[in-house]
Amino acid sequence: MAKFELAQMNVARLRAPLDSPQLADFVGALDRINAIADAAPGFVWRLQDDSGNATALHPMGEDIIVNMSVWQDPESLQGFVYRSDHVGV
């Protein structure tokens, strides 16, 4: 068993509401990209509500979204970020 795991967190201030036309492409890609992450080698866990939605959580205010995931090691996270369909998003 590894001595550590890697937690990764993104925090973003929304420029428009999640249901706006400006964010439609981003929001439309979330389920697909999250599924890729969930199945990626080295993926451990991601922050989400009971329905699997991370954008429903607003720990820092309504106009802030967070994405947090845990990975077995930096190489696993790097593989997902830079060598999967995540790159296009």
NORRA-V294791 format. One record per run of one state. SS is the DSSP state (H for helix, E for strand, - for the rest). FROM is the first residue (numbers start at 0). TO is the last residue. If there is no record, write none. Layout:
ss & from & to
SS & FROM & TO
SS & FROM & TO
//
This chain:
ss & from & to
- & 0 & 4
E & 5 & 12
- & 13 & 19
H & 20 & 38
- & 39 & 41
E & 42 & 45
- & 46 & 62
E & 63 & 70
- & 71 & 72
H & 73 & 81
- & 82 & 83
H & 84 & 87
- & 88 & 88
//
